[in-house]
Amino acid sequence: MGSEKRCPDCGVPLEALKLRTGDGFTLQIHTNEPRPGLLGGLGMKETLTPTAHVCPECGLTRLYVEEDD
Ligand SMILES: [Zn+2]
């Protein structure tokens, strides 16, 4: 789909992992107002769920907000 994330240091694909707290709750990002750019393009949801992308080589972790479908 052309959306594969890669580690900028290692160049290997990042593994997508769901982020949860120790209590089992999913982390959420709350947006206060519509804004241009990525968040606007995602539909200006008020609650967003970040997905952690982890590099299997060096452990770099990045958070991306993606649409659930
Ligand atoms: Zn890496």
N, CA, C, O and the ligand as a Tripos MOL2 file, in Angstrom:
@<TRIPOS>MOLECULE
protein
  277   275    70     0     0
PROTEIN
NO_CHARGES

@<TRIPOS>ATOM
      1 N           0.8320   -1.2070    0.0000 N.3       1 MET1
      2 CA          0.0000    0.0000    0.0000 C.3       1 MET1
      3 C           0.8670    1.2580    0.0000 C.2       1 MET1
      4 O           0.3560    2.3780   -0.0220 O.2       1 MET1
      5 N           2.1800    1.0580    0.0240 N.am      2 GLY2
      6 CA          3.0790    2.2080   -0.0120 C.3       2 GLY2
      7 C           3.1630    2.9370    1.3060 C.2       2 GLY2
      8 O           3.7060    4.0400    1.3740 O.2       2 GLY2
      9 N           2.6310    2.3320    2.3630 N.am      3 SER3
     10 CA          2.6360    3.0110    3.6510 C.3       3 SER3
     11 C           3.5710    2.3240    4.6430 C.2       3 SER3
     12 O           3.5360    2.6200    5.8370 O.2       3 SER3
     13 N           4.3970    1.4180    4.1580 N.am      4 GLU4
     14 CA          5.2870    0.6930    5.0500 C.3       4 GLU4
     15 C           6.2930    1.6500    5.6760 C.2       4 GLU4
     16 O           6.9140    2.4690    4.9990 O.2       4 GLU4
     17 N           6.4300    1.5190    6.9790 N.am      5 LYS5
     18 CA          7.3730    2.3670    7.6930 C.3       5 LYS5
     19 C           8.7240    1.6660    7.7560 C.2       5 LYS5
     20 O           8.8090    0.4540    7.9560 O.2       5 LYS5
     21 N           9.7640    2.4510    7.5830 N.am      6 ARG6
     22 CA         11.1080    1.9000    7.6600 C.3       6 ARG6
     23 C          11.9580    2.6890    8.6420 C.2       6 ARG6
     24 O          11.7750    3.8940    8.8210 O.2       6 ARG6
     25 N          12.8860    1.9920    9.2720 N.am      7 CYS7
     26 CA         13.8000    2.6490   10.1860 C.3       7 CYS7
     27 C          14.7410    3.5520    9.3910 C.2       7 CYS7
     28 O          15.3600    3.0990    8.4280 O.2       7 CYS7
     29 N          14.8550    4.8090    9.7780 N.am      8 PRO8
     30 CA         15.7390    5.7310    9.0470 C.3       8 PRO8
     31 C          17.2110    5.3810    9.2180 C.2       8 PRO8
     32 O          18.0400    5.7850    8.4040 O.2       8 PRO8
     33 N          17.5380    4.6480   10.2500 N.am      9 ASP9
     34 CA         18.9310    4.2780   10.5040 C.3       9 ASP9
     35 C          19.2990    2.9490    9.8700 C.2       9 ASP9
     36 O          20.3780    2.8140    9.2930 O.2       9 ASP9
     37 N          18.3950    1.9450    9.9750 N.am     10 CYS10
     38 CA         18.6950    0.5950    9.5240 C.3      10 CYS10
     39 C          18.1050    0.3010    8.1380 C.2      10 CYS10
     40 O          18.6230   -0.5470    7.4120 O.2      10 CYS10
     41 N          17.0410    0.9890    7.7790 N.am     11 GLY11
     42 CA         16.4090    0.7580    6.4970 C.3      11 GLY11
     43 C          15.5610   -0.4980    6.4450 C.2      11 GLY11
     44 O          15.1570   -0.9280    5.3650 O.2      11 GLY11
     45 N          15.2880   -1.0870    7.5900 N.am     12 VAL12
     46 CA         14.4670   -2.2990    7.6320 C.3      12 VAL12
     47 C          13.0330   -1.9100    7.9990 C.2      12 VAL12
     48 O          12.8190   -0.8810    8.6400 O.2      12 VAL12
     49 N          12.0420   -2.7290    7.5970 N.am     13 PRO13
     50 CA         10.6530   -2.4180    7.9250 C.3      13 PRO13
     51 C          10.4140   -2.4280    9.4280 C.2      13 PRO13
     52 O          10.9280   -3.2870   10.1440 O.2      13 PRO13
     53 N           9.6320   -1.4660    9.8960 N.am     14 LEU14
     54 CA          9.2730   -1.4180   11.3050 C.3      14 LEU14
     55 C           8.0940   -2.3420   11.5720 C.2      14 LEU14
     56 O           7.2240   -2.5100   10.7180 O.2      14 LEU14
     57 N           8.0660   -2.9310   12.7380 N.am     15 GLU15
     58 CA          6.9730   -3.8150   13.1190 C.3      15 GLU15
     59 C           5.9070   -3.0060   13.8520 C.2      15 GLU15
     60 O           6.2070   -2.2970   14.8130 O.2      15 GLU15
     61 N           4.6660   -3.1170   13.3970 N.am     16 ALA16
     62 CA          3.5670   -2.3710   14.0040 C.3      16 ALA16
     63 C           3.0670   -3.1000   15.2370 C.2      16 ALA16
     64 O           2.7350   -4.2830   15.1750 O.2      16 ALA16
     65 N           3.0120   -2.3940   16.3500 N.am     17 LEU17
     66 CA          2.5510   -2.9780   17.6020 C.3      17 LEU17
     67 C           1.5210   -2.0620   18.2250 C.2      17 LEU17
     68 O           1.6440   -0.8390   18.1620 O.2      17 LEU17
     69 N           0.5040   -2.6580   18.8250 N.am     18 LYS18
     70 CA         -0.4840   -1.8560   19.5310 C.3      18 LYS18
     71 C           0.0690   -1.4350   20.8800 C.2      18 LYS18
     72 O           0.6220   -2.2440   21.6240 O.2      18 LYS18
     73 N          -0.0900   -0.1630   21.1780 N.am     19 LEU19
     74 CA          0.3790    0.3700   22.4490 C.3      19 LEU19
     75 C          -0.7030    0.2490   23.5100 C.2      19 LEU19
     76 O          -1.8460    0.6580   23.3050 O.2      19 LEU19
     77 N          -0.3250   -0.3170   24.6420 N.am     20 ARG20
     78 CA         -1.2770   -0.3780   25.7550 C.3      20 ARG20
     79 C          -0.5430   -0.0750   27.0480 C.2      20 ARG20
     80 O           0.6670   -0.2710   27.1630 O.2      20 ARG20
     81 N          -1.2880    0.3970   27.9950 N.am     21 THR21
     82 CA         -0.7010    0.6240   29.3050 C.3      21 THR21
     83 C          -0.6610   -0.7000   30.0660 C.2      21 THR21
     84 O          -1.2030   -1.7050   29.6060 O.2      21 THR21
     85 N          -0.0300   -0.6940   31.2080 N.am     22 GLY22
     86 CA          0.0420   -1.9030   32.0160 C.3      22 GLY22
     87 C          -1.3190   -2.3670   32.4940 C.2      22 GLY22
     88 O          -1.4870   -3.5280   32.8670 O.2      22 GLY22
     89 N          -2.2840   -1.4760   32.4870 N.am     23 ASP23
     90 CA         -3.6340   -1.8260   32.9130 C.3      23 ASP23
     91 C          -4.4890   -2.3270   31.7600 C.2      23 ASP23
     92 O          -5.6540   -2.6790   31.9490 O.2      23 ASP23
     93 N          -3.9120   -2.3560   30.5740 N.am     24 GLY24
     94 CA         -4.6350   -2.8850   29.4320 C.3      24 GLY24
     95 C          -5.4290   -1.8600   28.6610 C.2      24 GLY24
     96 O          -6.1600   -2.2090   27.7340 O.2      24 GLY24
     97 N          -5.3000   -0.6070   29.0270 N.am     25 PHE25
     98 CA         -6.0120    0.4310   28.2910 C.3      25 PHE25
     99 C          -5.1960    0.8460   27.0730 C.2      25 PHE25
    100 O          -3.9670    0.9050   27.1250 O.2      25 PHE25
    101 N          -5.8790    1.1260   26.0020 N.am     26 THR26
    102 CA         -5.2190    1.6060   24.7990 C.3      26 THR26
    103 C          -4.9050    3.0900   24.9530 C.2      26 THR26
    104 O          -5.7540    3.8670   25.3890 O.2      26 THR26
    105 N          -3.6980    3.4760   24.5980 N.am     27 LEU27
    106 CA         -3.3400    4.8820   24.6480 C.3      27 LEU27
    107 C          -4.1080    5.6430   23.5760 C.2      27 LEU27
    108 O          -4.3360    5.1350   22.4780 O.2      27 LEU27
    109 N          -4.4990    6.8520   23.9060 N.am     28 GLN28
    110 CA         -5.2240    7.6670   22.9510 C.3      28 GLN28
    111 C          -4.6390    9.0610   22.8980 C.2      28 GLN28
    112 O          -4.0660    9.5560   23.8690 O.2      28 GLN28
    113 N          -4.7960    9.6770   21.7480 N.am     29 ILE29
    114 CA         -4.4030   11.0750   21.5780 C.3      29 ILE29
    115 C          -5.6610   11.8820   21.3460 C.2      29 ILE29
    116 O          -6.4570   11.5710   20.4600 O.2      29 ILE29
    117 N          -5.8380   12.9180   22.1450 N.am     30 HIS30
    118 CA         -7.0220   13.7470   21.9960 C.3      30 HIS30
    119 C          -6.6510   15.0590   21.3190 C.2      30 HIS30
    120 O          -5.7200   15.7480   21.7360 O.2      30 HIS30
    121 N          -7.3840   15.3880   20.2810 N.am     31 THR31
    122 CA         -7.1470   16.6490   19.5870 C.3      31 THR31
    123 C          -8.1990   17.6550   20.0090 C.2      31 THR31
    124 O          -9.3640   17.3110   20.2080 O.2      31 THR31
    125 N          -7.7800   18.8890   20.1420 N.am     32 ASN32
    126 CA         -8.6860   19.9220   20.6380 C.3      32 ASN32
    127 C          -9.4460   20.6230   19.5210 C.2      32 ASN32
    128 O         -10.5810   21.0540   19.7240 O.2      32 ASN32
    129 N          -8.8510   20.7420   18.3670 N.am     33 GLU33
    130 CA         -9.4860   21.5100   17.3040 C.3      33 GLU33
    131 C          -8.9660   21.0340   15.9600 C.2      33 GLU33
    132 O          -7.8780   20.4650   15.8710 O.2      33 GLU33
    133 N          -9.7470   21.2690   14.9180 N.am     34 PRO34
    134 CA         -9.2840   20.8980   13.5850 C.3      34 PRO34
    135 C          -7.9890   21.6210   13.2480 C.2      34 PRO34
    136 O          -7.7910   22.7800   13.6120 O.2      34 PRO34
    137 N          -7.1270   20.9250   12.5560 N.am     35 ARG35
    138 CA         -5.8770   21.5460   12.1510 C.3      35 ARG35
    139 C          -5.4770   20.9800   10.7960 C.2      35 ARG35
    140 O          -5.8690   19.8680   10.4440 O.2      35 ARG35
    141 N          -4.7130   21.7270   10.0510 N.am     36 PRO36
    142 CA         -4.3050   21.2530    8.7200 C.3      36 PRO36
    143 C          -3.2700   20.1470    8.8290 C.2      36 PRO36
    144 O          -2.7210   19.8960    9.9020 O.2      36 PRO36
    145 N          -3.0110   19.4920    7.7110 N.am     37 GLY37
    146 CA         -1.9760   18.4680    7.6940 C.3      37 GLY37
    147 C          -2.5270   17.0950    7.9860 C.2      37 GLY37
    148 O          -3.6800   16.7910    7.6820 O.2      37 GLY37
    149 N          -1.6810   16.2640    8.5860 N.am     38 LEU38
    150 CA         -2.0040   14.8500    8.7660 C.3      38 LEU38
    151 C          -3.2990   14.6380    9.5370 C.2      38 LEU38
    152 O          -4.1700   13.8890    9.0950 O.2      38 LEU38
    153 N          -3.4290   15.2880   10.6810 N.am     39 LEU39
    154 CA         -4.6050   15.0410   11.5040 C.3      39 LEU39
    155 C          -5.8750   15.4780   10.7910 C.2      39 LEU39
    156 O          -6.9090   14.8180   10.8910 O.2      39 LEU39
    157 N          -5.7940   16.5990   10.0670 N.am     40 GLY40
    158 CA         -6.9540   17.0380    9.3100 C.3      40 GLY40
    159 C          -7.3150   16.0170    8.2500 C.2      40 GLY40
    160 O          -8.4890   15.7510    7.9940 O.2      40 GLY40
    161 N          -6.2800   15.4460    7.6340 N.am     41 GLY41
    162 CA         -6.5100   14.4720    6.5770 C.3      41 GLY41
    163 C          -7.1300   13.1850    7.1020 C.2      41 GLY41
    164 O          -7.7400   12.4370    6.3380 O.2      41 GLY41
    165 N          -6.9870   12.9250    8.3660 N.am     42 LEU42
    166 CA         -7.5410   11.7140    8.9490 C.3      42 LEU42
    167 C          -8.9870   11.9100    9.3740 C.2      42 LEU42
    168 O          -9.6060   10.9880    9.9050 O.2      42 LEU42
    169 N          -9.5180   13.0700    9.1520 N.am     43 GLY43
    170 CA        -10.9320   13.2830    9.4440 C.3      43 GLY43
    171 C         -11.1780   14.0740   10.7110 C.2      43 GLY43
    172 O         -12.3180   14.1660   11.1650 O.2      43 GLY43
    173 N         -10.1490   14.6410   11.2870 N.am     44 MET44
    174 CA        -10.3030   15.5030   12.4490 C.3      44 MET44
    175 C         -11.0430   14.8000   13.5790 C.2      44 MET44
    176 O         -11.9000   15.3950   14.2330 O.2      44 MET44
    177 N         -10.7160   13.5500   13.8030 N.am     45 LYS45
    178 CA        -11.3070   12.8430   14.9390 C.3      45 LYS45
    179 C         -10.8780   13.5080   16.2340 C.2      45 LYS45
    180 O          -9.8040   14.1040   16.3210 O.2      45 LYS45
    181 N         -11.7190   13.3970   17.2160 N.am     46 GLU46
    182 CA        -11.3510   13.9670   18.5030 C.3      46 GLU46
    183 C         -10.4600   13.0170   19.2910 C.2      46 GLU46
    184 O          -9.6670   13.4540   20.1250 O.2      46 GLU46
    185 N         -10.5860   11.7200   19.0290 N.am     47 THR47
    186 CA         -9.7570   10.7360   19.7080 C.3      47 THR47
    187 C          -9.0320    9.8860   18.6810 C.2      47 THR47
    188 O          -9.6490    9.2990   17.7930 O.2      47 THR47
    189 N          -7.7200    9.8280   18.8140 N.am     48 LEU48
    190 CA         -6.9000    9.0730   17.8790 C.3      48 LEU48
    191 C          -6.1160    8.0160   18.6390 C.2      48 LEU48
    192 O          -5.7070    8.2320   19.7800 O.2      48 LEU48
    193 N          -5.9100    6.8750   18.0000 N.am     49 THR49
    194 CA         -5.1470    5.8090   18.6320 C.3      49 THR49
    195 C          -3.8120    5.6570   17.9230 C.2      49 THR49
    196 O          -3.7710    5.3130   16.7420 O.2      49 THR49
    197 N          -2.7220    5.9110   18.6320 N.am     50 PRO50
    198 CA         -1.4160    5.7710   18.0060 C.3      50 PRO50
    199 C          -0.9820    4.3090   17.9350 C.2      50 PRO50
    200 O          -1.2810    3.5140   18.8260 O.2      50 PRO50
    201 N          -0.2780    3.9720   16.8660 N.am     51 THR51
    202 CA          0.3010    2.6450   16.7250 C.3      51 THR51
    203 C           1.8210    2.7770   16.8220 C.2      51 THR51
    204 O           2.4160    3.6420   16.1790 O.2      51 THR51
    205 N           2.4350    1.9320   17.6130 N.am     52 ALA52
    206 CA          3.8780    1.9530   17.7580 C.3      52 ALA52
    207 C           4.5200    1.1310   16.6510 C.2      52 ALA52
    208 O           4.1020    0.0030   16.3910 O.2      52 ALA52
    209 N           5.5190    1.6800   16.0100 N.am     53 HIS53
    210 CA          6.2780    0.9600   14.9980 C.3      53 HIS53
    211 C           7.6950    0.8130   15.5230 C.2      53 HIS53
    212 O           8.3930    1.8020   15.7450 O.2      53 HIS53
    213 N           8.1140   -0.4320   15.7190 N.am     54 VAL54
    214 CA          9.3840   -0.7130   16.3650 C.3      54 VAL54
    215 C          10.3610   -1.3290   15.3700 C.2      54 VAL54
    216 O          10.0120   -2.2450   14.6250 O.2      54 VAL54
    217 N          11.5750   -0.8200   15.3670 N.am     55 CYS55
    218 CA         12.6160   -1.3850   14.5190 C.3      55 CYS55
    219 C          13.1720   -2.6400   15.1910 C.2      55 CYS55
    220 O          13.6300   -2.5770   16.3320 O.2      55 CYS55
    221 N          13.1360   -3.7880   14.4890 N.am     56 PRO56
    222 CA         13.6460   -5.0300   15.0880 C.3      56 PRO56
    223 C          15.1630   -5.0500   15.2040 C.2      56 PRO56
    224 O          15.7210   -5.8950   15.9040 O.2      56 PRO56
    225 N          15.8270   -4.1320   14.5290 N.am     57 GLU57
    226 CA         17.2840   -4.1130   14.5560 C.3      57 GLU57
    227 C          17.8360   -3.2660   15.7030 C.2      57 GLU57
    228 O          18.6920   -3.7210   16.4610 O.2      57 GLU57
    229 N          17.3430   -2.0390   15.8250 N.am     58 CYS58
    230 CA         17.9260   -1.1330   16.8170 C.3      58 CYS58
    231 C          16.9530   -0.7320   17.9170 C.2      58 CYS58
    232 O          17.3460   -0.0970   18.8960 O.2      58 CYS58
    233 N          15.6720   -1.1050   17.7580 N.am     59 GLY59
    234 CA         14.7180   -0.8130   18.8190 C.3      59 GLY59
    235 C          14.0930    0.5600   18.7290 C.2      59 GLY59
    236 O          13.3170    0.9430   19.6050 O.2      59 GLY59
    237 N          14.4120    1.3070   17.6930 N.am     60 LEU60
    238 CA         13.7820    2.6130   17.5240 C.3      60 LEU60
    239 C          12.2720    2.4570   17.5010 C.2      60 LEU60
    240 O          11.7530    1.5870   16.8010 O.2      60 LEU60
    241 N          11.5590    3.2830   18.2540 N.am     61 THR61
    242 CA         10.1010    3.2080   18.3050 C.3      61 THR61
    243 C           9.5160    4.5380   17.8620 C.2      61 THR61
    244 O           9.8740    5.6030   18.3660 O.2      61 THR61
    245 N           8.6140    4.4420   16.9130 N.am     62 ARG62
    246 CA          7.9260    5.6420   16.4420 C.3      62 ARG62
    247 C           6.4320    5.4430   16.6220 C.2      62 ARG62
    248 O           5.9250    4.3280   16.5000 O.2      62 ARG62
    249 N           5.7430    6.5130   16.9080 N.am     63 LEU63
    250 CA          4.2920    6.4570   17.0520 C.3      63 LEU63
    251 C           3.6410    7.1100   15.8380 C.2      63 LEU63
    252 O           3.9730    8.2280   15.4450 O.2      63 LEU63
    253 N           2.6950    6.3630   15.2570 N.am     64 TYR64
    254 CA          1.9460    6.9010   14.1280 C.3      64 TYR64
    255 C           0.4590    6.8250   14.4350 C.2      64 TYR64
    256 O          -0.0200    5.8410   14.9980 O.2      64 TYR64
    257 N          -0.2530    7.8520   14.0660 N.am     65 VAL65
    258 CA         -1.6980    7.8190   14.1700 C.3      65 VAL65
    259 C          -2.2510    7.3350   12.8490 C.2      65 VAL65
    260 O          -1.9930    7.9180   11.7970 O.2      65 VAL65
    261 N          -3.0150    6.2580   12.9190 N.am     66 GLU66
    262 CA         -3.5570    5.6590   11.7040 C.3      66 GLU66
    263 C          -5.0500    5.4310   11.8660 C.2      66 GLU66
    264 O          -5.5680    5.2990   12.9750 O.2      66 GLU66
    265 N          -5.7160    5.3890   10.7380 N.am     67 GLU67
    266 CA         -7.1490    5.1340   10.7680 C.3      67 GLU67
    267 C          -7.4070    3.6470   10.9830 C.2      67 GLU67
    268 O          -6.7310    2.7990   10.4010 O.2      67 GLU67
    269 N          -8.3710    3.3480   11.8060 N.am     68 ASP68
    270 CA         -8.7650    1.9540   12.0100 C.3      68 ASP68
    271 C          -9.7480    1.5550   10.9270 C.2      68 ASP68
    272 O         -10.7060    2.2750   10.6490 O.2      68 ASP68
    273 N          -9.5050    0.3990   10.3160 N.am     69 ASP69
    274 CA        -10.4920   -0.0950    9.3590 C.3      69 ASP69
    275 C         -10.3030   -1.5790    9.1490 C.2      69 ASP69
    276 O         -11.0380   -2.1930    8.3760 O.2      69 ASP69
    277 ZN         16.7520    0.5970   13.2520 Zn       70 ZN70
@<TRIPOS>BOND
     1     1     2 1
     2     2     3 1
     3     3     4 2
     4     3     5 am
     5     5     6 1
     6     6     7 1
     7     7     8 2
     8     7     9 am
     9     9    10 1
    10    10    11 1
    11    11    12 2
    12    11    13 am
    13    13    14 1
    14    14    15 1
    15    15    16 2
    16    15    17 am
    17    17    18 1
    18    18    19 1
    19    19    20 2
    20    19    21 am
    21    21    22 1
    22    22    23 1
    23    23    24 2
    24    23    25 am
    25    25    26 1
    26    26    27 1
    27    27    28 2
    28    27    29 am
    29    29    30 1
    30    30    31 1
    31    31    32 2
    32    31    33 am
    33    33    34 1
    34    34    35 1
    35    35    36 2
    36    35    37 am
    37    37    38 1
    38    38    39 1
    39    39    40 2
    40    39    41 am
    41    41    42 1
    42    42    43 1
    43    43    44 2
    44    43    45 am
    45    45    46 1
    46    46    47 1
    47    47    48 2
    48    47    49 am
    49    49    50 1
    50    50    51 1
    51    51    52 2
    52    51    53 am
    53    53    54 1
    54    54    55 1
    55    55    56 2
    56    55    57 am
    57    57    58 1
    58    58    59 1
    59    59    60 2
    60    59    61 am
    61    61    62 1
    62    62    63 1
    63    63    64 2
    64    63    65 am
    65    65    66 1
    66    66    67 1
    67    67    68 2
    68    67    69 am
    69    69    70 1
    70    70    71 1
    71    71    72 2
    72    71    73 am
    73    73    74 1
    74    74    75 1
    75    75    76 2
    76    75    77 am
    77    77    78 1
    78    78    79 1
    79    79    80 2
    80    79    81 am
    81    81    82 1
    82    82    83 1
    83    83    84 2
    84    83    85 am
    85    85    86 1
    86    86    87 1
    87    87    88 2
    88    87    89 am
    89    89    90 1
    90    90    91 1
    91    91    92 2
    92    91    93 am
    93    93    94 1
    94    94    95 1
    95    95    96 2
    96    95    97 am
    97    97    98 1
    98    98    99 1
    99    99   100 2
   100    99   101 am
   101   101   102 1
   102   102   103 1
   103   103   104 2
   104   103   105 am
   105   105   106 1
   106   106   107 1
   107   107   108 2
   108   107   109 am
   109   109   110 1
   110   110   111 1
   111   111   112 2
   112   111   113 am
   113   113   114 1
   114   114   115 1
   115   115   116 2
   116   115   117 am
   117   117   118 1
   118   118   119 1
   119   119   120 2
   120   119   121 am
   121   121   122 1
   122   122   123 1
   123   123   124 2
   124   123   125 am
   125   125   126 1
   126   126   127 1
   127   127   128 2
   128   127   129 am
   129   129   130 1
   130   130   131 1
   131   131   132 2
   132   131   133 am
   133   133   134 1
   134   134   135 1
   135   135   136 2
   136   135   137 am
   137   137   138 1
   138   138   139 1
   139   139   140 2
   140   139   141 am
   141   141   142 1
   142   142   143 1
   143   143   144 2
   144   143   145 am
   145   145   146 1
   146   146   147 1
   147   147   148 2
   148   147   149 am
   149   149   150 1
   150   150   151 1
   151   151   152 2
   152   151   153 am
   153   153   154 1
   154   154   155 1
   155   155   156 2
   156   155   157 am
   157   157   158 1
   158   158   159 1
   159   159   160 2
   160   159   161 am
   161   161   162 1
   162   162   163 1
   163   163   164 2
   164   163   165 am
   165   165   166 1
   166   166   167 1
   167   167   168 2
   168   167   169 am
   169   169   170 1
   170   170   171 1
   171   171   172 2
   172   171   173 am
   173   173   174 1
   174   174   175 1
   175   175   176 2
   176   175   177 am
   177   177   178 1
   178   178   179 1
   179   179   180 2
   180   179   181 am
   181   181   182 1
   182   182   183 1
   183   183   184 2
   184   183   185 am
   185   185   186 1
   186   186   187 1
   187   187   188 2
   188   187   189 am
   189   189   190 1
   190   190   191 1
   191   191   192 2
   192   191   193 am
   193   193   194 1
   194   194   195 1
   195   195   196 2
   196   195   197 am
   197   197   198 1
   198   198   199 1
   199   199   200 2
   200   199   201 am
   201   201   202 1
   202   202   203 1
   203   203   204 2
   204   203   205 am
   205   205   206 1
   206   206   207 1
   207   207   208 2
   208   207   209 am
   209   209   210 1
   210   210   211 1
   211   211   212 2
   212   211   213 am
   213   213   214 1
   214   214   215 1
   215   215   216 2
   216   215   217 am
   217   217   218 1
   218   218   219 1
   219   219   220 2
   220   219   221 am
   221   221   222 1
   222   222   223 1
   223   223   224 2
   224   223   225 am
   225   225   226 1
   226   226   227 1
   227   227   228 2
   228   227   229 am
   229   229   230 1
   230   230   231 1
   231   231   232 2
   232   231   233 am
   233   233   234 1
   234   234   235 1
   235   235   236 2
   236   235   237 am
   237   237   238 1
   238   238   239 1
   239   239   240 2
   240   239   241 am
   241   241   242 1
   242   242   243 1
   243   243   244 2
   244   243   245 am
   245   245   246 1
   246   246   247 1
   247   247   248 2
   248   247   249 am
   249   249   250 1
   250   250   251 1
   251   251   252 2
   252   251   253 am
   253   253   254 1
   254   254   255 1
   255   255   256 2
   256   255   257 am
   257   257   258 1
   258   258   259 1
   259   259   260 2
   260   259   261 am
   261   261   262 1
   262   262   263 1
   263   263   264 2
   264   263   265 am
   265   265   266 1
   266   266   267 1
   267   267   268 2
   268   267   269 am
   269   269   270 1
   270   270   271 1
   271   271   272 2
   272   271   273 am
   273   273   274 1
   274   274   275 1
   275   275   276 2
@<TRIPOS>SUBSTRUCTURE
     1 MET1         2 RESIDUE 1 A MET
     2 GLY2         6 RESIDUE 1 A GLY
     3 SER3        10 RESIDUE 1 A SER
     4 GLU4        14 RESIDUE 1 A GLU
     5 LYS5        18 RESIDUE 1 A LYS
     6 ARG6        22 RESIDUE 1 A ARG
     7 CYS7        26 RESIDUE 1 A CYS
     8 PRO8        30 RESIDUE 1 A PRO
     9 ASP9        34 RESIDUE 1 A ASP
    10 CYS10       38 RESIDUE 1 A CYS
    11 GLY11       42 RESIDUE 1 A GLY
    12 VAL12       46 RESIDUE 1 A VAL
    13 PRO13       50 RESIDUE 1 A PRO
    14 LEU14       54 RESIDUE 1 A LEU
    15 GLU15       58 RESIDUE 1 A GLU
    16 ALA16       62 RESIDUE 1 A ALA
    17 LEU17       66 RESIDUE 1 A LEU
    18 LYS18       70 RESIDUE 1 A LYS
    19 LEU19       74 RESIDUE 1 A LEU
    20 ARG20       78 RESIDUE 1 A ARG
    21 THR21       82 RESIDUE 1 A THR
    22 GLY22       86 RESIDUE 1 A GLY
    23 ASP23       90 RESIDUE 1 A ASP
    24 GLY24       94 RESIDUE 1 A GLY
    25 PHE25       98 RESIDUE 1 A PHE
    26 THR26      102 RESIDUE 1 A THR
    27 LEU27      106 RESIDUE 1 A LEU
    28 GLN28      110 RESIDUE 1 A GLN
    29 ILE29      114 RESIDUE 1 A ILE
    30 HIS30      118 RESIDUE 1 A HIS
    31 THR31      122 RESIDUE 1 A THR
    32 ASN32      126 RESIDUE 1 A ASN
    33 GLU33      130 RESIDUE 1 A GLU
    34 PRO34      134 RESIDUE 1 A PRO
    35 ARG35      138 RESIDUE 1 A ARG
    36 PRO36      142 RESIDUE 1 A PRO
    37 GLY37      146 RESIDUE 1 A GLY
    38 LEU38      150 RESIDUE 1 A LEU
    39 LEU39      154 RESIDUE 1 A LEU
    40 GLY40      158 RESIDUE 1 A GLY
    41 GLY41      162 RESIDUE 1 A GLY
    42 LEU42      166 RESIDUE 1 A LEU
    43 GLY43      170 RESIDUE 1 A GLY
    44 MET44      174 RESIDUE 1 A MET
    45 LYS45      178 RESIDUE 1 A LYS
    46 GLU46      182 RESIDUE 1 A GLU
    47 THR47      186 RESIDUE 1 A THR
    48 LEU48      190 RESIDUE 1 A LEU
    49 THR49      194 RESIDUE 1 A THR
    50 PRO50      198 RESIDUE 1 A PRO
    51 THR51      202 RESIDUE 1 A THR
    52 ALA52      206 RESIDUE 1 A ALA
    53 HIS53      210 RESIDUE 1 A HIS
    54 VAL54      214 RESIDUE 1 A VAL
    55 CYS55      218 RESIDUE 1 A CYS
    56 PRO56      222 RESIDUE 1 A PRO
    57 GLU57      226 RESIDUE 1 A GLU
    58 CYS58      230 RESIDUE 1 A CYS
    59 GLY59      234 RESIDUE 1 A GLY
    60 LEU60      238 RESIDUE 1 A LEU
    61 THR61      242 RESIDUE 1 A THR
    62 ARG62      246 RESIDUE 1 A ARG
    63 LEU63      250 RESIDUE 1 A LEU
    64 TYR64      254 RESIDUE 1 A TYR
    65 VAL65      258 RESIDUE 1 A VAL
    66 GLU66      262 RESIDUE 1 A GLU
    67 GLU67      266 RESIDUE 1 A GLU
    68 ASP68      270 RESIDUE 1 A ASP
    69 ASP69      274 RESIDUE 1 A ASP
    70 ZN70       277 GROUP 0 **** ****
